[in-house]
Amino acid sequence: MDTMELRKALERGRTASDWVESVARFFAEGDLTYGHGTDNPRDEAYWLIRAQQGWSEQAWTAPPDSGLIEGIIDLVRRRVAQRKPLAYLLGEAWFAGLRFRIDERVLVPRSPLAELIENRFSPWRRLQPGDRVLDVGTGSGCLAIAVAYHCDGVSVDATDISADALSVARRNVRDHGMEERVRLIRTDLFAGSTGLYRIIVANPPYVPSERLEELPPEYRHEPITALDGGRSGLDVVDRLLAGATNHLAPDGLLVVEVGEVEQAFRSRYPRLPATWLEFGRGGEGVFLLTHDELAGYLHA
C-alpha cells in the first residue's frame, strides 16, 4: 500500500475503526519496530487516529472527519520514512492512565512500573499521606507524577542529571498541577535529595553500550544517556544498590527496572534477596528490595 492507496482507503472509510484498519495495514507493510507505547500496528494506528481526533469520544463514534485525512497521511508517512516513534511525532505519550507531553529530550514512557504505581505499590507497601517517594532519573517526570496522582498525600522528589529532561518534566508537572507535590532536582542519582524515603523507584539506563548500535532505528531517536548502561548495562544499577540504604527509611523499599539485563543482574548478584515482580499487562525485569534486605546483603 502506498500513500495514494491509503488516502483512497481513508476517503472510503465510514467509521473511525475503518481508518484504524487502513492505517494498520500501511504500518504492517512498513517494516516498523514497536515498543514505545504499543506492540503492534493496529494499536499504533488506533493511537494515531484517536490523537488526531483530540481523544474525543464524539469524534470516535461519529463518521470520520475528512479534514483530518491529510494530517493523518503526513504522520503515517513520517512514521515509516523516519522510523521515529509515534510518541515523538505526536508529542505525547500515555503512562499510568495519564497523558504526558514528550519530545526527543526524554525516553518515551513505557515502563511496566505503571501497573505497580496504579496499584499504589500494594501489596508490597501501603503508602500513607505524608510519605515521601524518590524517583531517580525521572526523565519526562512520568513516574514521579503518576506516583503523586495515584497515591494521595504522598510527596515525590524526582532527580535527573539532564537539564533538558528536567525542562520536559517541569512542563508535565505544571500540566498535571503537581507543583506542590513533585519536586524536581538536577543531580546525579541521590545527591541533593534530603531525608529518608519510604520508596525509591528507578528506571535507570540499562542497555549495554555495545548493544546501542544494534537497536532498531526507533530506539536510536531516544537520548543515548538515558539508554546507555555502560559495558555490562549495570553501571548505574550498581551505584543505586550501593547508595540506596542511606536514603531509605527503615521500612523503605527500593524498586528498580533492569529490563533486558535481568539475567546479567542475577548473575552479578546471585545472593541478593531480590523479589522479581510479575505484571498482568506484561513486562519484566523489575525487582524490589526492602531496606533490611539490601543493608544485610551489603553488610555481608
N, C-alpha and C positions, 0 to 999 in steps of 0.2 A: 504494500500500500504506500503510495506517495501522498504528498500534501494535497494535491488536487483531488485524489480519491477520498481523502479524509474530509475535505471541505464538502464534497457532494454527499458523503455519508451523514455529516452533521446537518446539512440542509434537509435531508430526508427524515432525519430523526424526529420522532413525535413525542418523546419523553426524555427526561434527563438521563434515565437509565440507558436509552439508546445511545446517547452521546458517550456515556461511560464505556459502553461496549466498543464503540468505534475507536475511541482513543486508546483503549486497552489493546486492540488489535494492532494499532500503529506501534505502540510501545513493544508489544511482543515480537515484532519484526525488527526491532531496533538494536538488538544485542546489548541491552541495558543491564546494569547491575543494581540491585535494590538493597535496602538495608538502612535507609535513612528515614525511617518512619513507616515504610511499607516493605513487604517482601514479595510482591507480585505485581504484574502490570495492571490488573483490574483495580486493586486498592489504590495504586498510584493515580490511575485515571479518575477514580471517584474523588480523591483528594483535590486534584486539579480542577475538576468541574465544580465541586462544592465551593472551593475557594473563589473561583471566578464569579460564582453566584452570591458571594458575600455570606456564605453559610446560612442563607435564608431558606427556611422550610417552605415558605410560599413559593419561592423560585424553583425549588426542587420538585414540587408536586405540580406546578403549572407547566404548560407547553414551553419548550425551551425558547429562550430569547435569542433570536438570530443575530442580534447586535453583539453577542459575546463570541461569535464564531472566529473572527479574525484574531482576537486576543488569545483564544484557546489554541489556534493553529500556531501562532507565534511561540507560545510556551512549549507546545509539543515539539516543534521543530528545534528549538534551542535545547530542550532536554536531550534529544537524540544526538544532535550535532556536537554539542559541547560536553556531553556526558556529565553535566553538572547536576547535583542532587536537586530534586524539585523544591525542597525546602528553601534553598538559596534563590531559586528563580522566583518563588512566591514571596520570599522574605518572611516566612512564618513556619512554625513547627508546633506540633501539639505534644504535650507531656503531662501525664497525670491528670488528664481532663482539662488542661489549661492551654491557651494559645500564647506562644511566645514569638516575639519578633527577633529574627536572627539574620546574620549575614556571614560572609566567609572569614570573619574575625574569630568565630567560635565554632565548636563542633555542632553538628545537628543533634539535638536531643533525641535519644533513643534507648536509654538505659532501662533494663528490667527493674531497676530500683524504683521506678514509678509505682509498681504494684505494691511494694513494701511501704512506700510513703502513703499511698491511698489507704492502706490498712493501718496507718498510724503506728507502724513498727510493731504491731501486735502479731503474734503473741510474745515477742521477744522482750519488748518493753512497753509500758503504758505511760506515755508522756502526760504530764500534768501542766496546767498553766504555770508559767514561771520557769519551766525547764529551759535549758539552753542547748542548742544544737550547733555544731560546726560543720560547714560544708567546705572541704578542702579542694581547691581547683574548680571553682564554681562555673567558669566559662560564661554561658548565657544567663546564669542565675537560676536555671530551671529547677535544680534540686532544692536550692535554698527557698525559693518562692513557693514551690509545691509543699515543702515541709510546713512553712508558715501558714499556707492556705488550709491544709488538711488537719493540722494539729493546733487546735485553738489555744491561744495564750502562750505559745512557745515562741521564743526569740531565736534568731538564727544569725550567726556570724558566717560570712562567706568570703573565702580568701582566693586570690589568684595572682600569679606573678605578671600577668599580661594586662597592661593598661588598656589595650584595645578591647580585650574581652570584658573588662570591667565597665567600659563605656556601654557595651551592649547590655550587660547585666543591669546597669543603673537605669537604663530606659525601661527594661522589663519590670524592675522593682516599682518604678513610678506607674507604669501601666496597670499594675495589679494593686496599687495603693498600699504597698508593703513598706513604705519608708520607715515606719515606726517599729517594724518587726524584723527587718532584714538589714544587717549592717555589712557593707562591702569594705574589704580591706585588701589593699595591694601589698602582697607579701609572698614569700616562698614558704609553702606548707603552713607551719604553725606560728612562725614569727609574727609578732604583732597581735596575736589573739591573747586574750586575758581571761583568767579564771578557769574553772573546770566546766566540762560539758557532759551532759547526760548521754548524748550520742555524737559521735564523729562519723561523718559519711564522706566517702571519697570515690570518685570515678577518675583515677589518675591516668596519665599516658601509660600504655602497656604494650604497644606494638614494638617488637624487636626492630632495631634500626635497620638491619639488613632486609627486613620484610617490607619496608616502606615503599621501595621501588617496585615491588611485586603487587601492590594493591591495585584494584581496579581504578580506572580514571575518576570515578565518582568520589572516591576517598581522598584522592590527591588534591581536591579542591579545598579540603579542610586544613586548618592551621597545623603545620608539622609539629610544633611544640606541644600541641595537645594530644598528639598521637605517639610521638617518639619516646619509648620507654627505655632507651639505651640498648646495649648489646643483648641482654637477656630479656628485655621488656619489663624488668622488675626493679630498675634503678630507683624510681620514685616510691614504689611499694616498699622496698627495703627501708627507706627513710621514714615512711609512715609508721611502720611497725616499731622502729627504733625510738620514735619520739612520742607516740600516741599516749602512753600511760601518764606522761607528765601533764596531759591536758584533759584526761578523762576523770570524771567523778568516780568515787569508789564503786558505785553501782553502774558505771558507764558502759557503753557498748560501742565498739568500732565496727563499721560496716564498709567493706571495700569491694569494688568491682575490679577483677583482673581479666575478665573475658577470655580471649583465646590463649592466654598463657597460664591458665589454671593448672595444667599438668606440670608445667615448669615450676610453678609456685609450690605445688605439692612436693615435688622432688627436692626443692631447695629447703623446704621447711617440713620434713616428714614427721616431726614430733610436735608440731604446733597444733594445739587442740581446736582448730577452726571448725565451725559449723558451716556447711555449704548449703545454700538456700535453693529451693525449687520454686518455680513460678508457674502459676496457672496459665498465664498468657505467653509462656515461652521465655527463653533467655537463661543464661547460665553464667558461671564464673564469678559468683558473688559469695563472699564469706563474711562471717561475723565472729567477733571475739569479745568476751567480757573483759573488763579491766583486770580482774584477777587472773583470768586465763593467760592474757598477754604478759602481765607482770610476772607470773610464775614461770612462764617459758623464758623470758629474758633473764630472770634471776638464775634459773638453772643453767 
